[in-house]
Amino acid sequence: MNFDSILRRLGLVRHKDLTAQLNFSRSVGKRLDEHREVVETLSQSSFFDEHWWHAGHLATQDDYLMRLYFMVHGKWPVDDPASGHRGFQRNGEYVRPRPPVLGQCRLPEFKVAKAGESR
């Protein structure tokens, strides 16, 4: 029995295997960026005026994708000030900023991380 078999029996998975699964057909960052692009496009129309409840659904989806991004990269998809460009991450990936129509991220672990940065 090899180490991976033991991990599977315990219900565990290697981080590299998790990352490979989550980055299926492009990366988690790319999926988050494309999600935000769709939200930006919808917000340029009257869509959210007529269907306001979808903003909440899309905000929850954005939070979910942010959590997956954190699981893969170990950091949140926020701007890297060192790059001098909005949206660029330290790993070189581009993830556009969260559209204002979605409001602030509501993940408790994100709120704790952001509170720690401001200290």
C-alpha positions in Angstrom: 0.0 0.0 0.0 1.5 3.4 -1.0 1.2 6.7 0.8 -1.5 8.0 -1.5 -3.7 5.0 -0.8 -3.3 5.6 2.9 -4.3 9.2 2.5 -7.4 8.2 0.5 -8.5 5.7 3.1 -8.3 8.5 5.7 -10.3 10.8 3.5 -7.3 13.1 2.8 -5.9 14.4 -0.4 -2.5 16.0 -1.4 -2.6 19.7 -2.0 -1.0 19.2 -5.5 -3.8 16.8 -6.4 -6.5 19.2 -5.1 -4.9 22.0 -7.1 -4.8 19.9 -10.2 -8.5 19.1 -9.8 -9.6 22.6 -9.1 -7.6 24.0 -12.0 -9.3 21.8 -14.5 -9.8 23.6 -17.9 -8.0 26.8 -17.0 -7.2 28.0 -13.5 -9.4 29.0 -10.6 -8.1 32.5 -11.0 -9.2 32.6 -14.6 -12.7 31.3 -13.7 -13.0 34.0 -11.0 -11.8 36.7 -13.5 -14.3 35.5 -16.1 -17.1 35.5 -13.5 -16.3 39.1 -12.6 -16.2 40.1 -16.3 -19.8 38.7 -16.7 -20.9 40.6 -13.6 -19.3 43.9 -14.9 -21.1 43.4 -18.3 -24.4 42.8 -16.6 -24.0 45.9 -14.4 -23.5 48.1 -17.4 -27.1 47.3 -18.4 -30.3 47.6 -16.5 -30.1 43.9 -15.6 -29.6 44.4 -11.8 -32.2 47.2 -11.7 -34.8 44.7 -13.1 -33.5 41.6 -11.4 -31.8 42.9 -8.2 -31.8 39.5 -6.4 -29.2 38.1 -8.8 -26.6 40.4 -7.3 -26.8 38.4 -4.1 -26.5 35.1 -5.9 -23.5 36.3 -7.9 -21.9 37.7 -4.8 -22.1 34.3 -3.1 -20.7 32.7 -6.3 -17.8 35.2 -6.1 -17.2 34.4 -2.5 -17.1 30.7 -3.3 -14.6 31.2 -6.1 -12.5 33.4 -3.8 -12.4 30.5 -1.3 -11.3 28.1 -4.0 -8.6 30.5 -5.1 -7.4 30.7 -1.5 -7.3 26.9 -1.2 -5.2 26.7 -4.4 -2.8 29.6 -3.8 -2.8 30.2 -0.1 -3.7 33.8 -0.5 -6.7 36.0 -1.4 -7.2 37.3 -5.0 -6.5 41.0 -4.1 -4.4 43.5 -6.0 -0.6 43.1 -5.6 0.6 46.7 -4.9 4.1 45.8 -5.9 3.0 45.2 -9.5 1.6 48.7 -9.9 -1.4 47.3 -11.8 -4.9 46.6 -10.5 -5.8 42.9 -10.8 -2.4 41.4 -11.0 -1.6 38.8 -8.4 1.9 37.8 -7.0 1.7 34.6 -9.0 1.4 36.6 -12.2 -2.2 35.8 -12.8 -4.7 38.5 -13.6 -7.9 38.6 -11.6 -9.9 41.8 -12.0 -11.1 43.5 -8.8 -14.5 42.5 -7.3 -17.3 44.5 -9.0 -18.9 47.1 -6.7 -22.4 45.7 -7.3 -21.4 42.5 -5.4 -20.5 44.4 -2.2 -17.8 43.2 0.2 -16.7 39.6 0.4 -18.7 37.9 3.2 -16.4 35.0 3.9 -15.6 35.0 7.6 -12.0 33.9 7.0 -11.5 36.8 4.5 -12.8 39.3 7.0 -10.4 38.0 9.6 -7.5 38.2 7.1 -8.4 41.8 6.0 -8.7 42.8 9.7 -5.2 41.4 10.4 -3.8 43.5 7.5 -5.1 46.8 8.9 -3.3 46.3 12.2 
